[in-house]
């Protein structure tokens, strides 16, 4: 099942919450990469 | 970490008259792209601008497109004539737009919006057809990607309805 299909089974609010979790994860990853680069 | 959903809740609880547009509206319709700023179309009338300001006052809003980043300090008289507000807050960026390319002014945007339920109350989001037109009018790479997904979602929803 594609990610869009998964999203379509959610309510708009659930989509926003899922987006929020994904964004938090992406930003944490980016921060970790930036820390790694700064330390290298 | 930006708390855009909470920012949204703030605006709803603050009884700001607005419609969610842009990337966040696309997310609400099922698009899988990530976005970091909240774009809203709102009524640029003094009462609404003062409600907006009050709703985010403790989040230290500043005008982010002005190099000195002055704090948001609207007065009922001073808001007259404003068309857009580009703000940065402790919880993320909020762009408040008076009109949306490809759709029209606040009244047109509202007429082409849907209502969704948030824990804080009902919230209006630009409808999928209008959002596609708005994204097509913007024409940036990320808009084109969003349009592709929105077209697929619309087709999929059409299949379900038919």
N, CA and C atoms of all chains as a GROMACS GRO file, in nm:
protein
  606
    1UNK      N    1   0.084  -0.119   0.000
    1UNK     CA    2   0.000   0.000   0.000
    1UNK      C    3   0.089   0.126   0.000
    2UNK      N    4   0.059   0.221  -0.088
    2UNK     CA    5   0.142   0.341  -0.094
    2UNK      C    6   0.116   0.430   0.027
    3UNK      N    7   0.210   0.523   0.048
    3UNK     CA    8   0.194   0.616   0.161
    3UNK      C    9   0.068   0.702   0.144
    4UNK      N   10   0.038   0.736   0.019
    4UNK     CA   11  -0.084   0.815  -0.005
    4UNK      C   12  -0.208   0.734   0.035
    5UNK      N   13  -0.208   0.606   0.000
    5UNK     CA   14  -0.322   0.520   0.036
    5UNK      C   15  -0.338   0.515   0.188
    6UNK      N   16  -0.224   0.500   0.257
    6UNK     CA   17  -0.228   0.498   0.404
    6UNK      C   18  -0.287   0.629   0.455
    7UNK      N   19  -0.242   0.740   0.397
    7UNK     CA   20  -0.292   0.872   0.439
    7UNK      C   21  -0.442   0.885   0.417
    8UNK      N   22  -0.490   0.831   0.305
    8UNK     CA   23  -0.632   0.847   0.272
    8UNK      C   24  -0.722   0.770   0.369
    9UNK      N   25  -0.662   0.675   0.442
    9UNK     CA   26  -0.742   0.603   0.542
    9UNK      C   27  -0.747   0.677   0.676
   10UNK      N   28  -0.675   0.788   0.683
   10UNK     CA   29  -0.673   0.867   0.806
   10UNK      C   30  -0.766   0.987   0.792
   11UNK      N   31  -0.804   1.044   0.905
   11UNK     CA   32  -0.879   1.172   0.902
   11UNK      C   33  -0.778   1.283   0.876
   12UNK      N   34  -0.824   1.400   0.829
   12UNK     CA   35  -0.729   1.510   0.807
   12UNK      C   36  -0.646   1.541   0.932
   13UNK      N   37  -0.708   1.534   1.049
   13UNK     CA   38  -0.632   1.563   1.171
   13UNK      C   39  -0.524   1.458   1.195
   14UNK      N   40  -0.558   1.331   1.170
   14UNK     CA   41  -0.459   1.224   1.187
   14UNK      C   42  -0.344   1.242   1.088
   15UNK      N   43  -0.376   1.292   0.967
   15UNK     CA   44  -0.270   1.318   0.867
   15UNK      C   45  -0.176   1.426   0.917
   16UNK      N   46  -0.233   1.530   0.976
   16UNK     CA   47  -0.150   1.639   1.028
   16UNK      C   48  -0.061   1.589   1.141
   17UNK      N   49  -0.116   1.506   1.229
   17UNK     CA   50  -0.036   1.451   1.340
   17UNK      C   51   0.077   1.362   1.286
   18UNK      N   52   0.045   1.280   1.187
   18UNK     CA   53   0.147   1.191   1.129
   18UNK      C   54   0.256   1.275   1.063
   19UNK      N   55   0.214   1.382   0.995
   19UNK     CA   56   0.310   1.473   0.932
   19UNK      C   57   0.400   1.533   1.038
   20UNK      N   58   0.340   1.569   1.152
   20UNK     CA   59   0.415   1.634   1.259
   20UNK      C   60   0.523   1.539   1.313
   21UNK      N   61   0.486   1.412   1.330
   21UNK     CA   62   0.584   1.313   1.380
   21UNK      C   63   0.696   1.295   1.278
   22UNK      N   64   0.659   1.288   1.149
   22UNK     CA   65   0.760   1.269   1.044
   22UNK      C   66   0.852   1.391   1.037
   23UNK      N   67   0.794   1.509   1.052
   23UNK     CA   68   0.874   1.632   1.046
   23UNK      C   69   0.971   1.637   1.165
   24UNK      N   70   0.922   1.599   1.283
   24UNK     CA   71   1.008   1.599   1.403
   24UNK      C   72   1.126   1.504   1.382
   25UNK      N   73   1.096   1.388   1.322
   25UNK     CA   74   1.200   1.288   1.296
   25UNK      C   75   1.301   1.343   1.195
   26UNK      N   76   1.248   1.405   1.087
   26UNK     CA   77   1.337   1.460   0.983
   26UNK      C   78   1.427   1.569   1.039
   27UNK      N   79   1.370   1.655   1.123
   27UNK     CA   80   1.449   1.765   1.180
   27UNK      C   81   1.553   1.713   1.278
   28UNK      N   82   1.518   1.608   1.354
   28UNK     CA   83   1.615   1.548   1.446
   28UNK      C   84   1.730   1.485   1.368
   29UNK      N   85   1.695   1.419   1.258
   29UNK     CA   86   1.799   1.359   1.172
   29UNK      C   87   1.891   1.465   1.115
   30UNK      N   88   1.829   1.574   1.066
   30UNK     CA   89   1.909   1.682   1.007
   30UNK      C   90   2.003   1.743   1.112
   31UNK      N   91   1.949   1.762   1.232
   31UNK     CA   92   2.032   1.818   1.339
   31UNK      C   93   2.148   1.726   1.372
   32UNK      N   94   2.122   1.596   1.371
   32UNK     CA   95   2.227   1.497   1.401
   32UNK      C   96   2.335   1.500   1.293
   33UNK      N   97   2.292   1.512   1.167
   33UNK     CA   98   2.389   1.518   1.056
   33UNK      C   99   2.472   1.646   1.067
   34UNK      N  100   2.407   1.757   1.101
   34UNK     CA  101   2.480   1.884   1.116
   34UNK      C  102   2.579   1.877   1.230
   35UNK      N  103   2.540   1.811   1.340
   35UNK     CA  104   2.633   1.794   1.454
   35UNK      C  105   2.752   1.710   1.411
   36UNK      N  106   2.722   1.604   1.335
   36UNK     CA  107   2.827   1.514   1.288
   36UNK      C  108   2.927   1.591   1.198
   37UNK      N  109   2.868   1.673   1.106
   37UNK     CA  110   2.954   1.751   1.015
   37UNK      C  111   3.040   1.850   1.093
   38UNK      N  112   2.979   1.913   1.192
   38UNK     CA  113   3.051   2.013   1.272
   38UNK      C  114   3.164   1.949   1.351
   39UNK      N  115   3.141   1.826   1.393
   39UNK     CA  116   3.242   1.756   1.473
   39UNK      C  117   3.351   1.693   1.388
   40UNK      N  118   3.324   1.677   1.258
   40UNK     CA  119   3.419   1.606   1.171
   40UNK      C  120   3.536   1.695   1.135
   41UNK      N  121   1.179   2.173   1.784
   41UNK     CA  122   1.091   2.117   1.680
   41UNK      C  123   0.966   2.205   1.667
   42UNK      N  124   0.937   2.252   1.546
   42UNK     CA  125   0.817   2.334   1.530
   42UNK      C  126   0.692   2.256   1.569
   43UNK      N  127   0.599   2.323   1.632
   43UNK     CA  128   0.476   2.257   1.672
   43UNK      C  129   0.362   2.320   1.593
   44UNK      N  130   0.361   2.288   1.463
   44UNK     CA  131   0.267   2.356   1.375
   44UNK      C  132   0.124   2.319   1.406
   45UNK      N  133   0.102   2.194   1.454
   45UNK     CA  134  -0.037   2.157   1.486
   45UNK      C  135  -0.085   2.241   1.603
   46UNK      N  136   0.005   2.268   1.698
   46UNK     CA  137  -0.033   2.352   1.811
   46UNK      C  138  -0.055   2.496   1.768
   47UNK      N  139   0.025   2.539   1.672
   47UNK     CA  140   0.006   2.673   1.617
   47UNK      C  141  -0.134   2.684   1.555
   48UNK      N  142  -0.170   2.578   1.486
   48UNK     CA  143  -0.304   2.571   1.427
   48UNK      C  144  -0.410   2.578   1.538
   49UNK      N  145  -0.387   2.501   1.645
   49UNK     CA  146  -0.480   2.503   1.757
   49UNK      C  147  -0.492   2.642   1.816
   50UNK      N  148  -0.379   2.711   1.826
   50UNK     CA  149  -0.381   2.847   1.879
   50UNK      C  150  -0.476   2.937   1.798
   51UNK      N  151  -0.463   2.926   1.666
   51UNK     CA  152  -0.545   3.012   1.579
   51UNK      C  153  -0.693   2.977   1.591
   52UNK      N  154  -0.720   2.846   1.601
   52UNK     CA  155  -0.860   2.802   1.614
   52UNK      C  156  -0.917   2.850   1.747
   53UNK      N  157  -0.841   2.826   1.854
   53UNK     CA  158  -0.889   2.868   1.987
   53UNK      C  159  -0.903   3.020   1.996
   54UNK      N  160  -0.817   3.089   1.923
   54UNK     CA  161  -0.821   3.235   1.924
   54UNK      C  162  -0.928   3.295   1.836
   55UNK      N  163  -1.010   3.206   1.774
   55UNK     CA  164  -1.121   3.249   1.688
   55UNK      C  165  -1.074   3.340   1.573
   56UNK      N  166  -0.956   3.309   1.522
   56UNK     CA  167  -0.907   3.382   1.405
   56UNK      C  168  -0.983   3.329   1.283
   57UNK      N  169  -1.026   3.417   1.196
   57UNK     CA  170  -1.093   3.375   1.072
   57UNK      C  171  -0.985   3.346   0.970
   58UNK      N  172  -0.965   3.219   0.935
   58UNK     CA  173  -0.859   3.184   0.841
   58UNK      C  174  -0.892   3.052   0.770
   59UNK      N  175  -0.820   3.032   0.660
   59UNK     CA  176  -0.827   2.906   0.586
   59UNK      C  177  -0.683   2.856   0.570
   60UNK      N  178  -0.658   2.730   0.602
   60UNK     CA  179  -0.525   2.673   0.583
   60UNK      C  180  -0.504   2.650   0.433
   61UNK      N  181  -0.394   2.702   0.380
   61UNK     CA  182  -0.361   2.686   0.238
   61UNK      C  183  -0.219   2.629   0.230
   62UNK      N  184  -0.165   2.614   0.111
   62UNK     CA  185  -0.025   2.574   0.098
   62UNK      C  186   0.003   2.430   0.138
   63UNK      N  187   0.127   2.408   0.180
   63UNK     CA  188   0.174   2.271   0.206
   63UNK      C  189   0.096   2.200   0.316
   64UNK      N  190   0.055   2.274   0.415
   64UNK     CA  191  -0.019   2.211   0.525
   64UNK      C  192  -0.158   2.166   0.479
   65UNK      N  193  -0.219   2.243   0.391
   65UNK     CA  194  -0.347   2.201   0.333
   65UNK      C  195  -0.327   2.074   0.252
   66UNK      N  196  -0.215   2.070   0.179
   66UNK     CA  197  -0.184   1.950   0.099
   66UNK      C  198  -0.169   1.828   0.191
   67UNK      N  199  -0.101   1.847   0.304
   67UNK     CA  200  -0.087   1.738   0.401
   67UNK      C  201  -0.225   1.692   0.449
   68UNK      N  202  -0.312   1.787   0.478
   68UNK     CA  203  -0.447   1.752   0.526
   68UNK      C  204  -0.523   1.671   0.422
   69UNK      N  205  -0.493   1.694   0.294
   69UNK     CA  206  -0.560   1.618   0.188
   69UNK      C  207  -0.493   1.483   0.161
   70UNK      N  208  -0.377   1.458   0.223
   70UNK     CA  209  -0.314   1.327   0.209
   70UNK      C  210  -0.178   1.328   0.140
   71UNK      N  211  -0.130   1.445   0.100
   71UNK     CA  212   0.002   1.454   0.036
   71UNK      C  213   0.111   1.414   0.135
   72UNK      N  214   0.214   1.345   0.086
   72UNK     CA  215   0.315   1.288   0.176
   72UNK      C  216   0.437   1.379   0.195
   73UNK      N  217   0.437   1.497   0.130
   73UNK     CA  218   0.554   1.586   0.141
   73UNK      C  219   0.555   1.657   0.276
   74UNK      N  220   0.675   1.680   0.328
   74UNK     CA  221   0.687   1.752   0.455
   74UNK      C  222   0.694   1.902   0.431
   75UNK      N  223   0.636   1.977   0.521
   75UNK     CA  224   0.642   2.122   0.511
   75UNK      C  225   0.672   2.180   0.649
   76UNK      N  226   0.740   2.293   0.652
   76UNK     CA  227   0.780   2.348   0.782
   76UNK      C  228   0.709   2.476   0.818
   77UNK      N  229   0.638   2.536   0.723
   77UNK     CA  230   0.569   2.660   0.759
   77UNK      C  231   0.419   2.647   0.736
   78UNK      N  232   0.347   2.726   0.812
   78UNK     CA  233   0.201   2.724   0.805
   78UNK      C  234   0.156   2.845   0.723
   79UNK      N  235   0.090   2.817   0.611
   79UNK     CA  236   0.036   2.925   0.527
   79UNK      C  237  -0.115   2.933   0.550
   80UNK      N  238  -0.160   3.052   0.582
   80UNK     CA  239  -0.304   3.070   0.597
   80UNK      C  240  -0.348   3.191   0.517
   81UNK      N  241  -0.473   3.182   0.470
   81UNK     CA  242  -0.535   3.300   0.408
   81UNK      C  243  -0.630   3.353   0.513
   82UNK      N  244  -0.622   3.481   0.544
   82UNK     CA  245  -0.710   3.531   0.648
   82UNK      C  246  -0.770   3.666   0.609
   83UNK      N  247  -0.874   3.698   0.684
   83UNK     CA  248  -0.942   3.827   0.661
   83UNK      C  249  -0.855   3.937   0.718
   84UNK      N  250  -0.811   4.026   0.631
   84UNK     CA  251  -0.726   4.138   0.676
   84UNK      C  252  -0.814   4.255   0.720
   85UNK      N  253  -0.892   4.227   0.824
   85UNK     CA  254  -0.973   4.334   0.885
   85UNK      C  255  -0.922   4.350   1.028
   86UNK      N  256  -0.933   4.471   1.084
   86UNK     CA  257  -0.870   4.497   1.214
   86UNK      C  258  -0.905   4.396   1.322
   87UNK      N  259  -1.033   4.358   1.336
   87UNK     CA  260  -1.071   4.266   1.445
   87UNK      C  261  -0.998   4.132   1.430
   88UNK      N  262  -0.990   4.084   1.308
   88UNK     CA  263  -0.927   3.953   1.285
   88UNK      C  264  -0.777   3.958   1.306
   89UNK      N  265  -0.716   4.067   1.260
   89UNK     CA  266  -0.570   4.081   1.280
   89UNK      C  267  -0.536   4.092   1.429
   90UNK      N  268  -0.622   4.158   1.506
   90UNK     CA  269  -0.596   4.168   1.649
   90UNK      C  270  -0.616   4.033   1.717
   91UNK      N  271  -0.712   3.954   1.668
   91UNK     CA  272  -0.731   3.818   1.723
   91UNK      C  273  -0.609   3.733   1.691
   92UNK      N  274  -0.559   3.746   1.568
   92UNK     CA  275  -0.439   3.672   1.527
   92UNK      C  276  -0.322   3.708   1.618
   93UNK      N  277  -0.302   3.836   1.637
   93UNK     CA  278  -0.190   3.882   1.720
   93UNK      C  279  -0.202   3.829   1.862
   94UNK      N  280  -0.325   3.834   1.918
   94UNK     CA  281  -0.346   3.788   2.056
   94UNK      C  282  -0.322   3.637   2.066
   95UNK      N  283  -0.359   3.563   1.962
   95UNK     CA  284  -0.351   3.416   1.967
   95UNK      C  285  -0.205   3.368   1.975
   96UNK      N  286  -0.112   3.446   1.920
   96UNK     CA  287   0.027   3.401   1.915
   96UNK      C  288   0.121   3.496   1.991
   97UNK      N  289   0.063   3.584   2.069
   97UNK     CA  290   0.142   3.690   2.133
   97UNK      C  291   0.258   3.635   2.216
   98UNK      N  292   0.235   3.526   2.290
   98UNK     CA  293   0.341   3.474   2.378
   98UNK      C  294   0.444   3.389   2.303
   99UNK      N  295   0.426   3.374   2.172
   99UNK     CA  296   0.521   3.296   2.091
   99UNK      C  297   0.624   3.388   2.023
  100UNK      N  298   0.629   3.511   2.066
  100UNK     CA  299   0.726   3.609   2.019
  100UNK      C  300   0.727   3.625   1.866
  101UNK      N  301   0.610   3.656   1.808
  101UNK     CA  302   0.606   3.673   1.662
  101UNK      C  303   0.686   3.794   1.615
  102UNK      N  304   0.761   3.776   1.507
  102UNK     CA  305   0.835   3.887   1.446
  102UNK      C  306   0.812   3.884   1.295
  103UNK      N  307   0.831   4.001   1.232
  103UNK     CA  308   0.821   4.009   1.086
  103UNK      C  309   0.950   3.953   1.028
  104UNK      N  310   0.944   3.834   0.972
  104UNK     CA  311   1.070   3.768   0.936
  104UNK      C  312   1.128   3.817   0.803
  105UNK      N  313   1.049   3.887   0.721
  105UNK     CA  314   1.103   3.936   0.593
  105UNK      C  315   1.169   4.073   0.609
  106UNK      N  316   1.156   4.131   0.728
  106UNK     CA  317   1.222   4.260   0.754
  106UNK      C  318   1.356   4.229   0.821
  107UNK      N  319   1.467   4.279   0.767
  107UNK     CA  320   1.599   4.241   0.820
  107UNK      C  321   1.614   4.259   0.970
  108UNK      N  322   1.553   4.364   1.028
  108UNK     CA  323   1.568   4.385   1.172
  108UNK      C  324   1.473   4.297   1.254
  109UNK      N  325   1.388   4.222   1.188
  109UNK     CA  326   1.291   4.132   1.251
  109UNK      C  327   1.216   4.200   1.367
  110UNK      N  328   1.142   4.307   1.337
  110UNK     CA  329   1.068   4.374   1.443
  110UNK      C  330   0.953   4.287   1.494
  111UNK      N  331   0.922   4.301   1.625
  111UNK     CA  332   0.810   4.224   1.679
  111UNK      C  333   0.678   4.264   1.613
  112UNK      N  334   0.586   4.168   1.609
  112UNK     CA  335   0.452   4.197   1.557
  112UNK      C  336   0.383   4.288   1.659
  113UNK      N  337   0.348   4.405   1.616
  113UNK     CA  338   0.284   4.502   1.707
  113UNK      C  339   0.176   4.576   1.630
  114UNK      N  340   0.070   4.503   1.597
  114UNK     CA  341  -0.037   4.564   1.519
  114UNK      C  342  -0.128   4.646   1.609
  115UNK      N  343  -0.185   4.750   1.550
  115UNK     CA  344  -0.291   4.825   1.617
  115UNK      C  345  -0.411   4.819   1.523
  116UNK      N  346  -0.530   4.837   1.575
  116UNK     CA  347  -0.648   4.830   1.486
  116UNK      C  348  -0.635   4.925   1.367
  117UNK      N  349  -0.575   5.041   1.390
  117UNK     CA  350  -0.561   5.139   1.281
  117UNK      C  351  -0.445   5.101   1.189
  118UNK      N  352  -0.339   5.049   1.248
  118UNK     CA  353  -0.218   5.020   1.172
  118UNK      C  354  -0.230   4.903   1.077
  119UNK      N  355  -0.331   4.817   1.100
  119UNK     CA  356  -0.347   4.699   1.014
  119UNK      C  357  -0.411   4.731   0.881
  120UNK      N  358  -0.468   4.850   0.871
  120UNK     CA  359  -0.538   4.888   0.748
  120UNK      C  360  -0.439   4.893   0.632
  121UNK      N  361  -0.475   4.829   0.523
  121UNK     CA  362  -0.389   4.834   0.405
  121UNK      C  363  -0.290   4.719   0.396
  122UNK      N  364  -0.274   4.642   0.504
  122UNK     CA  365  -0.185   4.527   0.497
  122UNK      C  366  -0.243   4.421   0.404
  123UNK      N  367  -0.157   4.354   0.329
  123UNK     CA  368  -0.206   4.248   0.241
  123UNK      C  369  -0.152   4.112   0.280
  124UNK      N  370  -0.033   4.109   0.336
  124UNK     CA  371   0.028   3.983   0.380
  124UNK      C  372   0.108   4.008   0.507
  125UNK      N  373   0.126   3.902   0.588
  125UNK     CA  374   0.214   3.908   0.705
  125UNK      C  375   0.301   3.784   0.701
  126UNK      N  376   0.432   3.804   0.701
  126UNK     CA  377   0.525   3.691   0.702
  126UNK      C  378   0.590   3.687   0.839
  127UNK      N  379   0.549   3.591   0.920
  127UNK     CA  380   0.590   3.590   1.060
  127UNK      C  381   0.676   3.470   1.094
  128UNK      N  382   0.767   3.491   1.190
  128UNK     CA  383   0.839   3.380   1.253
  128UNK      C  384   0.796   3.381   1.399
  129UNK      N  385   0.768   3.263   1.455
  129UNK     CA  386   0.732   3.252   1.597
  129UNK      C  387   0.819   3.144   1.661
  130UNK      N  388   0.807   3.131   1.792
  130UNK     CA  389   0.882   3.027   1.862
  130UNK      C  390   0.844   2.888   1.812
  131UNK      N  391   0.724   2.875   1.757
  131UNK     CA  392   0.676   2.744   1.713
  131UNK      C  393   0.680   2.725   1.562
  132UNK      N  394   0.741   2.818   1.490
  132UNK     CA  395   0.751   2.802   1.345
  132UNK      C  396   0.703   2.924   1.272
  133UNK      N  397   0.712   2.916   1.139
  133UNK     CA  398   0.675   3.030   1.055
  133UNK      C  399   0.526   3.026   1.023
  134UNK      N  400   0.466   3.141   1.020
  134UNK     CA  401   0.326   3.154   0.976
  134UNK      C  402   0.320   3.263   0.870
  135UNK      N  403   0.272   3.228   0.754
  135UNK     CA  404   0.250   3.327   0.649
  135UNK      C  405   0.100   3.353   0.641
  136UNK      N  406   0.061   3.478   0.662
  136UNK     CA  407  -0.080   3.515   0.658
  136UNK      C  408  -0.100   3.593   0.528
  137UNK      N  409  -0.181   3.540   0.442
  137UNK     CA  410  -0.196   3.596   0.308
  137UNK      C  411  -0.338   3.649   0.289
  138UNK      N  412  -0.348   3.763   0.226
  138UNK     CA  413  -0.479   3.822   0.201
  138UNK      C  414  -0.548   3.762   0.081
  139UNK      N  415  -0.471   3.706  -0.010
  139UNK     CA  416  -0.530   3.641  -0.128
  139UNK      C  417  -0.438   3.530  -0.175
  140UNK      N  418  -0.493   3.440  -0.254
  140UNK     CA  419  -0.418   3.324  -0.302
  140UNK      C  420  -0.422   3.322  -0.453
  141UNK      N  421  -0.303   3.318  -0.512
  141UNK     CA  422  -0.290   3.316  -0.658
  141UNK      C  423  -0.368   3.196  -0.713
  142UNK      N  424  -0.446   3.218  -0.815
  142UNK     CA  425  -0.521   3.108  -0.877
  142UNK      C  426  -0.654   3.082  -0.810
  143UNK      N  427  -0.679   3.146  -0.696
  143UNK     CA  428  -0.805   3.124  -0.623
  143UNK      C  429  -0.879   3.256  -0.600
  144UNK      N  430  -0.811   3.354  -0.539
  144UNK     CA  431  -0.873   3.483  -0.516
  144UNK      C  432  -0.854   3.532  -0.374
  145UNK      N  433  -0.939   3.623  -0.333
  145UNK     CA  434  -0.931   3.683  -0.200
  145UNK      C  435  -0.990   3.592  -0.093
  146UNK      N  436  -0.993   3.641   0.030
  146UNK     CA  437  -1.037   3.559   0.143
  146UNK      C  438  -1.178   3.501   0.122
  147UNK      N  439  -1.269   3.582   0.067
  147UNK     CA  440  -1.406   3.533   0.046
  147UNK      C  441  -1.407   3.417  -0.052
  148UNK      N  442  -1.330   3.431  -0.162
  148UNK     CA  443  -1.322   3.324  -0.263
  148UNK      C  444  -1.259   3.199  -0.202
  149UNK      N  445  -1.152   3.221  -0.124
  149UNK     CA  446  -1.081   3.107  -0.063
  149UNK      C  447  -1.173   3.034   0.034
  150UNK      N  448  -1.247   3.110   0.114
  150UNK     CA  449  -1.340   3.049   0.209
  150UNK      C  450  -1.448   2.969   0.136
  151UNK      N  451  -1.498   3.027   0.027
  151UNK     CA  452  -1.604   2.960  -0.050
  151UNK      C  453  -1.555   2.828  -0.108
  152UNK      N  454  -1.424   2.816  -0.129
  152UNK     CA  455  -1.369   2.694  -0.190
  152UNK      C  456  -1.293   2.610  -0.086
  153UNK      N  457  -1.332   2.624   0.041
  153UNK     CA  458  -1.265   2.549   0.147
  153UNK      C  459  -1.357   2.443   0.205
  154UNK      N  460  -1.298   2.352   0.280
  154UNK     CA  461  -1.375   2.251   0.352
  154UNK      C  462  -1.348   2.270   0.501
  155UNK      N  463  -1.436   2.213   0.584
  155UNK     CA  464  -1.415   2.222   0.728
  155UNK      C  465  -1.365   2.088   0.780
  156UNK      N  466  -1.259   2.091   0.859
  156UNK     CA  467  -1.213   1.968   0.924
  156UNK      C  468  -1.224   1.989   1.075
  157UNK      N  469  -1.221   1.876   1.147
  157UNK     CA  470  -1.233   1.886   1.293
  157UNK      C  471  -1.098   1.869   1.358
  158UNK      N  472  -1.062   1.965   1.440
  158UNK     CA  473  -0.941   1.954   1.523
  158UNK      C  474  -0.988   1.944   1.668
  159UNK      N  475  -0.902   1.896   1.758
  159UNK     CA  476  -0.942   1.890   1.899
  159UNK      C  477  -0.985   2.027   1.952
  160UNK      N  478  -0.925   2.133   1.897
  160UNK     CA  479  -0.956   2.267   1.944
  160UNK      C  480  -1.082   2.325   1.880
  161UNK      N  481  -1.134   2.260   1.777
  161UNK     CA  482  -1.255   2.310   1.711
  161UNK      C  483  -1.248   2.294   1.561
  162UNK      N  484  -1.351   2.341   1.489
  162UNK     CA  485  -1.349   2.328   1.344
  162UNK      C  486  -1.247   2.423   1.281
  163UNK      N  487  -1.190   2.377   1.170
  163UNK     CA  488  -1.086   2.454   1.102
  163UNK      C  489  -1.108   2.441   0.952
  164UNK      N  490  -1.095   2.550   0.879
  164UNK     CA  491  -1.118   2.545   0.735
  164UNK      C  492  -0.986   2.522   0.660
  165UNK      N  493  -0.993   2.436   0.558
  165UNK     CA  494  -0.877   2.402   0.476
  165UNK      C  495  -0.917   2.420   0.330
  166UNK      N  496  -0.830   2.477   0.250
  166UNK     CA  497  -0.860   2.496   0.108
  166UNK      C  498  -0.895   2.362   0.043
  167UNK      N  499  -1.003   2.358  -0.034
  167UNK     CA  500  -1.046   2.236  -0.100
  167UNK      C  501  -0.945   2.189  -0.204
  168UNK      N  502  -0.954   2.063  -0.239
  168UNK     CA  503  -0.849   2.002  -0.323
  168UNK      C  504  -0.844   2.065  -0.462
  169UNK      N  505  -0.957   2.098  -0.522
  169UNK     CA  506  -0.955   2.157  -0.657
  169UNK      C  507  -0.887   2.295  -0.656
  170UNK      N  508  -0.924   2.376  -0.558
  170UNK     CA  509  -0.864   2.509  -0.548
  170UNK      C  510  -0.716   2.500  -0.513
  171UNK      N  511  -0.683   2.402  -0.428
  171UNK     CA  512  -0.543   2.385  -0.388
  171UNK      C  513  -0.458   2.347  -0.510
  172UNK      N  514  -0.512   2.264  -0.596
  172UNK     CA  515  -0.439   2.226  -0.718
  172UNK      C  516  -0.416   2.351  -0.804
  173UNK      N  517  -0.520   2.433  -0.818
  173UNK     CA  518  -0.505   2.556  -0.898
  173UNK      C  519  -0.400   2.649  -0.836
  174UNK      N  520  -0.404   2.661  -0.703
  174UNK     CA  521  -0.308   2.749  -0.634
  174UNK      C  522  -0.166   2.698  -0.652
  175UNK      N  523  -0.148   2.568  -0.638
  175UNK     CA  524  -0.014   2.510  -0.651
  175UNK      C  525   0.036   2.523  -0.795
  176UNK      N  526  -0.056   2.504  -0.891
  176UNK     CA  527  -0.018   2.519  -1.032
  176UNK      C  528   0.025   2.663  -1.060
  177UNK      N  529  -0.047   2.757  -0.999
  177UNK     CA  530  -0.015   2.900  -1.021
  177UNK      C  531   0.122   2.934  -0.962
  178UNK      N  532   0.159   2.870  -0.849
  178UNK     CA  533   0.289   2.897  -0.787
  178UNK      C  534   0.402   2.842  -0.873
  179UNK      N  535   0.386   2.718  -0.918
  179UNK     CA  536   0.474   2.662  -1.020
  179UNK      C  537   0.617   2.629  -0.976
  180UNK      N  538   0.644   2.625  -0.844
  180UNK     CA  539   0.780   2.585  -0.802
  180UNK      C  540   0.790   2.433  -0.806
  181UNK      N  541   0.912   2.382  -0.799
  181UNK     CA  542   0.932   2.237  -0.807
  181UNK      C  543   0.847   2.163  -0.704
  182UNK      N  544   0.852   2.212  -0.578
  182UNK     CA  545   0.776   2.143  -0.473
  182UNK      C  546   0.627   2.152  -0.496
  183UNK      N  547   0.582   2.262  -0.561
  183UNK     CA  548   0.439   2.273  -0.593
  183UNK      C  549   0.401   2.171  -0.698
  184UNK      N  550   0.488   2.153  -0.797
  184UNK     CA  551   0.459   2.056  -0.903
  184UNK      C  552   0.448   1.914  -0.845
  185UNK      N  553   0.537   1.882  -0.751
  185UNK     CA  554   0.532   1.750  -0.687
  185UNK      C  555   0.401   1.735  -0.609
  186UNK      N  556   0.364   1.840  -0.538
  186UNK     CA  557   0.238   1.835  -0.461
  186UNK      C  558   0.119   1.820  -0.556
  187UNK      N  559   0.123   1.889  -0.670
  187UNK     CA  560   0.012   1.880  -0.766
  187UNK      C  561  -0.002   1.737  -0.817
  188UNK      N  562   0.110   1.672  -0.847
  188UNK     CA  563   0.104   1.533  -0.894
  188UNK      C  564   0.033   1.445  -0.791
  189UNK      N  565   0.070   1.463  -0.664
  189UNK     CA  566   0.007   1.381  -0.559
  189UNK      C  567  -0.141   1.418  -0.542
  190UNK      N  568  -0.170   1.550  -0.546
  190UNK     CA  569  -0.310   1.592  -0.529
  190UNK      C  570  -0.398   1.540  -0.642
  191UNK      N  571  -0.344   1.538  -0.765
  191UNK     CA  572  -0.421   1.484  -0.878
  191UNK      C  573  -0.448   1.336  -0.857
  192UNK      N  574  -0.347   1.263  -0.807
  192UNK     CA  575  -0.365   1.119  -0.780
  192UNK      C  576  -0.469   1.098  -0.670
  193UNK      N  577  -0.464   1.182  -0.568
  193UNK     CA  578  -0.560   1.170  -0.456
  193UNK      C  579  -0.702   1.201  -0.506
  194UNK      N  580  -0.714   1.306  -0.588
  194UNK     CA  581  -0.846   1.342  -0.639
  194UNK      C  582  -0.904   1.231  -0.726
  195UNK      N  583  -0.818   1.173  -0.807
  195UNK     CA  584  -0.864   1.063  -0.892
  195UNK      C  585  -0.907   0.944  -0.808
  196UNK      N  586  -0.828   0.914  -0.707
  196UNK     CA  587  -0.858   0.802  -0.617
  196UNK      C  588  -0.989   0.826  -0.543
  197UNK      N  589  -1.010   0.949  -0.496
  197UNK     CA  590  -1.134   0.982  -0.426
  197UNK      C  591  -1.253   0.976  -0.522
  198UNK      N  592  -1.231   1.017  -0.646
  198UNK     CA  593  -1.335   1.012  -0.748
  198UNK      C  594  -1.376   0.869  -0.777
  199UNK      N  595  -1.277   0.781  -0.779
  199UNK     CA  596  -1.306   0.638  -0.801
  199UNK      C  597  -1.392   0.584  -0.688
  200UNK      N  598  -1.360   0.624  -0.564
  200UNK     CA  599  -1.436   0.579  -0.447
  200UNK      C  600  -1.581   0.627  -0.454
  201UNK      N  601  -1.594   0.756  -0.497
  201UNK     CA  602  -1.727   0.815  -0.501
  201UNK      C  603  -1.810   0.758  -0.615
  202UNK      N  604  -1.741   0.720  -0.724
  202UNK     CA  605  -1.813   0.671  -0.840
  202UNK      C  606  -1.834   0.525  -0.828
   0.00000   0.00000   0.00000
